[in-house]
């Protein structure tokens, strides 16, 4: 069974998220990721992916936002839901 590009992306994202969670985020930035993408992909695939620096930045921001949210939830943060169910003064 061939996987769709969307599913491949989901798997790659889950793997990267796990790797960052386990290995830490020191020196983890969009420029480094873009450089790794450019050196890892053959020229043809790189052109097909057409990853820009801004996309790499947005990707990293999204990943780090999600990891931070997971961390805060793990620490018991409720992200603004603390007023739900309370009577208004």
C-alpha positions, 0 to 999 in steps of 0.5 A: 500500500502506498502512503499519501504525501499527507500521511508521509508528512504526518509520520515525519512530523510525529517522528520529528516531534518525538526526536525533539522531545527526547533529544532536546531543542538546543540549536534547533532552528529553522535555518538548521532544518532548512539546511538539513532538508537541502542536504538530505534531499536529492535535487529533484525532490528538493525542487518538488518540495520547494521548501522556503526559509519562511516555511521552515520557520513556520514549521519549526514555530508550529512544532515548538508551539505544540511541544510547549503546549504538551509540556504545559498540559503535562505540568497541569496548565489548563490554557485559560480554562480556569474560569470555566464553571466558576460563578461570575462575581 
